[in-house]
Amino acid sequence: MVTLSVLAVLVTLAVPSFTSLINNNRLTANVNELVTSFQLARTEAVRRNQRITVCRTTDGATCAAAAGAWNNWLTVDSAGEILRSVGAKAPVGVSSTRAAFTFRADGLLREANGLLVSDDNALTVCMPTTYPAENQRRLSIAAGSRFSSTKANGSGQCP
């Protein structure tokens, strides 16, 4: 009876920690998928000497025109050929205020006016949970197209 009581206490303490670990790994894996798409786009832009775009998609075949949920995204060349198609793994969601990111032939991510993209909150990867408390990962883009990810506490909510 004592052994069962001790086991019950240990399981009660371990389950929330294990859940946080699994959810944290899910968030990190989805951020890594986004970064992989951006790295591929940068490399292919230089290699092919053309613009390569990473964009959100709603139909899996074409880029969506407006910003919104990035639950699926494409890496496409200037002719519209799909180089990579990826989707966020549920229950993780991805959102952005941008519909697409285009790398030019020099390998840099630029705005329409030619300036380097610098966005502290380019994309948000989120899971609606309080385990872990930091349920959001924000992907930032620094001038020169360097990517970084930071954790954020969304209080269990997603944008």
Helices and strands as residue ranges (DSSP letters): H 2-48, E 52-56, E 68-69, E 72-77, E 82-87, E 93-96, E 100-103, E 119-126, E 136-142, E 146-152
